[in-house]
Amino acid sequence: MNLDEPGDFSRLDPDNMLARIGELPQQCRTAWELTRDLDLPHAYHQVQRVVVLGMGGSAIGGALLEGLVSGECSVPVVIVRDYSIPTFARGPETLVVASSYSGNTEETLMAISEALERGTLSIAVTTGGQLASLAREKGIPLLRFDYRSQPRAALGYSFTLLLGLFSRLGLVRDYSADLTEAVEVMEEWQTEIAPQVPTAQNAAKALAERLVNRLPVIYGAGFLTAVANRWKTQFNENSKHWAFFEALPELHHNAVVGLGIPTSVRDMVTVLMLRSDLDHPRVRVRWDITAELLSQEGVACESFYGRGKSRLAQMLSLIHFNDYVSFYLAMLNGVDPTPVRTIAFLKQRLAEARIE
């Protein structure tokens, strides 16, 4: 595949994942507006803790939210990617937000059912399915959106709807200005990495070419940790490519000891470091030391910075950049970025399984 012949992309991308990627800025705008008229009962403004349920592309919205607002949110936020909720999640002091793009995610459905049995306040965020039906049956608020895509390609909704919800509940400040900046930054960067921009001037295409037949390991810190996870999962799902992520400073207490062995892996790894001038001062020092350690071990590494002044802008711009990288890598890998046949197989086998 020649990335400078974008007319060839349609052969590998019949469902037009490329268009979905380009719509991320508009998704964020639309999702934010959906929350502006959200009116919730008074009790929802009095919660003492929040649990966000989700899996895969729906869960990453909650993880990004937690990373963004952890330093200012007036209550603790816990992300649950499982069938059950924590023991402390009970009663009207707990708000449980169930996020499922399809509305049919079995882990999320089981967890929200448990939450309702425990008397928590609950909200459903979905396009429909069983979750929407459950919300109507139980009379809990339903934040519904309509966007046809793979769940991971609806991140603008799954993340921004949660941020807007938290803002409306008074758990965080109004992020309107930050969101406006983020959208503008994404749209500006998009003009530099779009398909019609040749590889010589296109940083996303160039990175994809450098990652062919290599193993990306993404490092993130603080509010960019969940962004590093998103990079990893986009390489997995869009590019059908092995990838892993680590969090700084935690990786300095374990991962750095294993950089050299086995050498066959070391020589194929490229570490992608997601950095920010808003990182903790000690983390900024750690980034430089990390690059030094990687160089000593002969491990390739590159640094990437988000654009914009706010944390939100830097998060979303890095996400948008890598969405394009993962798409271009899919083209170079000769794969369709949309279907996730392995996940479909897993769901089918689980549907056939019987629990004694």
C-alpha positions in Angstrom: 0.0 0.0 0.0 1.3 3.4 -1.0 0.0 5.9 1.6 0.3 8.7 -0.9 -2.3 7.0 -3.1 -5.4 7.5 -0.8 -7.7 6.5 -3.6 -6.6 2.9 -2.8 -7.8 3.1 0.8 -11.4 2.3 0.0 -10.4 -1.3 -1.0 -9.3 -2.0 2.5 -11.7 0.4 4.2 -15.2 -0.4 2.8 -16.9 0.8 5.9 -15.1 4.1 5.8 -13.4 4.1 9.2 -11.3 7.0 7.9 -14.5 9.2 7.8 -15.4 8.2 11.3 -11.9 9.3 12.5 -12.3 12.6 10.8 -15.6 13.2 12.6 -14.1 13.2 16.1 -14.1 17.0 16.5 -17.7 17.2 15.4 -18.7 14.3 17.7 -17.3 16.3 20.6 -19.3 19.4 19.7 -22.5 17.4 19.3 -22.1 15.4 22.5 -21.4 18.5 24.5 -24.6 20.1 23.3 -26.6 17.0 24.2 -25.6 17.6 27.8 -26.4 21.3 28.0 -30.1 20.7 28.6 -29.7 17.7 30.8 -31.9 18.1 33.9 -31.4 15.6 36.7 -33.2 15.2 40.0 -31.8 17.0 43.0 -30.5 13.8 44.6 -28.1 13.3 41.7 -26.3 16.5 42.7 -25.7 15.1 46.2 -23.8 12.0 45.4 -20.6 11.2 47.4 -18.9 8.8 44.9 -19.3 7.8 41.2 -18.7 4.5 39.5 -18.5 4.4 35.7 -19.2 1.0 34.1 -18.0 0.2 30.6 -15.9 -2.1 28.5 -13.6 -1.5 25.6 -14.4 1.6 23.5 -17.0 2.6 26.0 -14.8 2.2 29.1 -12.0 4.4 27.6 -14.3 7.4 27.9 -14.5 6.9 31.6 -10.8 6.4 32.0 -10.1 9.6 30.1 -12.5 11.5 32.2 -10.9 10.2 35.4 -7.5 11.2 34.2 -8.7 14.7 33.2 -10.7 15.6 36.4 -9.0 13.6 39.1 -7.3 16.7 40.5 -10.5 18.7 40.8 -13.5 16.4 41.0 -15.3 16.8 44.3 -15.9 13.1 44.7 -13.9 9.9 44.0 -14.5 8.3 40.6 -13.9 4.6 40.0 -13.9 2.9 36.5 -15.2 -0.7 36.5 -14.5 -3.0 33.6 -16.2 -6.1 35.0 -19.4 -7.9 35.9 -19.6 -6.7 39.5 -19.4 -3.3 41.3 -17.3 -2.6 44.4 -18.7 -3.4 47.8 -18.8 0.3 48.7 -21.1 1.1 45.7 -24.5 1.0 47.4 -27.3 3.4 48.4 -28.3 6.8 47.0 -24.9 8.3 47.9 -23.4 6.4 45.0 -24.0 7.3 41.3 -23.4 4.5 38.8 -23.1 5.5 35.2 -23.5 2.6 32.8 -21.8 3.3 29.4 -22.3 0.9 26.6 -22.3 1.9 22.9 -24.6 -0.9 21.8 -26.5 -1.2 25.0 -25.9 -5.0 25.0 -22.5 -5.3 26.7 -23.0 -8.3 29.1 -20.5 -7.1 31.8 -22.1 -3.7 31.9 -25.7 -5.0 32.0 -24.9 -7.4 34.9 -23.1 -4.6 36.8 -25.9 -2.0 36.4 -28.4 -4.6 37.5 -26.4 -5.2 40.6 -26.2 -1.5 41.2 -30.0 -1.1 40.9 -30.5 -3.9 43.4 -28.2 -2.0 45.9 -30.3 1.1 45.6 -27.7 3.3 43.9 -28.6 6.3 41.7 -28.0 5.3 38.1 -27.7 6.8 34.6 -27.4 5.0 31.3 -25.3 6.3 28.4 -26.0 4.3 25.2 -27.4 4.3 21.6 -30.1 1.8 22.6 -30.2 -1.9 23.1 -31.0 -3.7 26.4 -29.5 -0.9 28.5 -31.9 1.7 27.0 -34.8 -0.7 27.7 -33.6 -1.3 31.2 -33.4 2.5 31.8 -36.9 3.0 30.6 -38.2 0.0 32.6 -36.6 1.2 35.9 -37.2 4.9 35.3 -33.5 5.9 35.4 -32.2 8.8 33.4 -31.1 7.9 29.9 -28.5 9.9 28.0 -29.0 8.5 24.5 -27.1 9.4 21.3 -27.3 8.3 17.7 -24.1 7.6 15.9 -23.5 4.5 13.7 -19.9 3.2 14.1 -17.7 0.8 15.9 -17.8 1.7 19.7 -14.1 2.9 19.6 -15.0 5.3 16.7 -17.6 7.0 18.9 -15.2 8.2 21.5 -16.3 11.8 21.0 -19.6 10.7 22.5 -18.5 8.2 25.1 -16.1 10.7 26.6 -17.7 14.1 26.1 -21.1 13.0 27.3 -19.5 11.9 30.6 -17.6 15.2 30.9 -20.8 17.1 30.2 -22.7 15.1 32.7 -20.1 15.7 35.4 -20.2 19.4 34.6 -24.0 19.5 34.9 -23.9 17.7 38.2 -21.4 20.3 39.6 -18.7 17.7 40.2 -16.3 19.6 37.9 -16.1 23.1 36.4 -17.6 24.1 33.1 -15.3 22.8 30.4 -16.9 24.7 27.5 -13.8 26.9 26.8 -11.4 23.9 27.0 -13.6 21.9 24.6 -13.8 24.7 22.1 -10.0 24.9 22.2 -9.7 21.1 21.8 -12.0 21.0 18.8 -10.1 23.8 17.1 -6.8 22.2 17.8 -7.9 18.8 16.4 -9.3 20.4 13.3 -6.1 22.4 12.7 -3.9 19.3 13.1 -6.2 17.3 10.9 -5.3 19.5 7.9 -1.6 18.3 8.4 -2.3 14.6 8.7 -5.2 14.0 6.4 -4.9 11.4 3.6 -4.2 14.0 0.9 -1.1 15.3 2.7 1.9 13.4 1.4 4.0 11.3 3.7 7.0 13.7 3.5 4.8 16.4 5.2 2.5 14.0 7.2 3.7 13.1 10.7 1.0 10.4 11.1 1.8 8.6 7.9 5.5 8.8 8.6 5.0 7.3 12.1 2.9 4.5 10.7 5.6 3.6 8.2 8.2 3.5 11.0 6.0 1.1 13.0 5.6 -1.5 10.3 6.8 -4.9 11.6 7.6 -3.3 15.0 6.1 -3.6 18.5 4.7 -0.2 19.8 4.9 0.2 23.6 3.3 3.5 24.6 4.3 5.3 27.8 2.0 7.9 29.4 1.9 9.8 32.7 -0.8 11.5 34.7 -3.7 12.8 32.6 -2.1 11.2 29.5 -2.0 7.6 31.0 -5.5 6.8 29.6 -4.4 8.4 26.3 -1.5 5.9 26.1 -4.1 3.1 26.7 -6.2 4.5 23.9 -3.1 4.5 21.5 -2.5 0.9 22.5 -6.1 -0.2 21.8 -6.3 1.7 18.5 -3.2 -0.2 17.3 -4.9 -3.4 18.4 -8.3 -2.8 16.9 -7.7 -0.6 13.9 -4.3 -1.9 12.8 -4.8 -5.5 14.0 -1.3 -5.0 15.5 0.4 -6.0 18.8 0.8 -3.0 21.2 1.2 -2.4 24.9 1.2 0.5 27.3 2.9 1.5 30.6 2.4 4.3 33.1 5.0 6.6 34.4 6.2 6.9 37.2 5.1 3.3 38.0 7.2 1.9 35.1 10.3 3.2 36.8 9.7 0.7 39.6 9.6 -2.4 37.4 9.4 -2.2 33.5 12.8 -0.5 33.2 14.5 -3.5 34.7 13.4 -5.7 31.8 14.3 -3.5 28.8 17.2 -5.7 27.5 15.9 -9.3 27.4 15.0 -11.0 25.2 17.1 -9.2 22.7 14.9 -10.4 19.8 12.0 -8.4 21.3 14.1 -5.4 22.3 15.3 -5.0 18.8 11.7 -4.8 17.5 10.2 -2.4 20.1 9.6 1.2 19.6 8.6 3.1 22.7 6.3 6.0 22.1 6.4 8.6 25.0 3.3 10.8 25.3 4.6 13.9 27.1 3.3 17.3 28.2 4.6 20.6 29.5 1.8 20.2 32.1 3.3 17.0 33.5 4.4 17.1 37.2 7.9 18.6 37.3 9.4 15.4 38.6 7.7 13.5 35.8 9.3 15.8 33.3 12.7 14.9 34.8 11.7 11.2 34.6 10.9 11.4 30.9 14.4 12.6 30.1 15.9 9.8 32.3 13.7 7.3 30.6 14.9 8.3 27.1 18.5 8.0 28.4 17.8 4.5 29.8 16.2 3.4 26.5 19.1 4.7 24.5 21.6 2.8 26.7 19.7 -0.4 26.1 19.4 0.2 22.3 15.6 0.5 22.4 14.1 2.9 19.8 12.0 5.7 21.3 10.1 8.8 20.2 8.4 11.6 22.1 5.0 13.1 21.2 3.3 16.2 22.6 -0.3 17.2 22.4 -1.3 20.6 21.1 -3.1 23.3 22.9 -2.9 24.9 26.3 -5.5 22.9 28.2 -5.2 19.3 29.4 -8.3 18.5 27.4 -6.9 19.9 24.2 -3.7 18.0 24.6 -5.5 14.7 25.4 -7.9 14.9 22.4 -5.3 16.1 20.0 -3.0 13.2 20.8 -5.9 10.8 20.5 -6.9 12.3 17.1 -3.4 12.1 15.8 -3.0 8.5 16.7 -6.4 7.5 15.3 -4.9 8.5 11.9 -1.6 6.7 12.7 -3.5 3.5 13.5 -5.5 3.8 10.3 -2.5 4.3 8.1 -0.8 1.4 9.8 -3.9 -0.7 9.0 -3.4 0.2 5.4 0.3 -0.8 5.5 -0.7 -4.0 7.3 -3.1 -4.7 4.5 -6.1 -5.1 6.9 -9.6 -3.6 7.1 -9.6 -1.4 10.2 -13.3 -1.8 11.0 -14.2 -5.4 11.8 -13.0 -7.1 15.0 -13.5 -10.7 14.1 -11.7 -12.0 17.2 -14.0 -10.2 19.5 -17.0 -11.4 17.5 -15.7 -15.0 17.9 -15.3 -14.5 21.6 -18.9 -13.2 22.0 -20.2 -16.1 20.0 -18.4 -18.7 22.1 -19.5 -16.9 25.3 -23.1 -17.0 24.1 -22.8 -20.7 23.6 -21.2 -21.3 27.0 -23.3 -22.6 29.9 -22.6 -21.7 33.5 -23.3 -24.5 35.9 
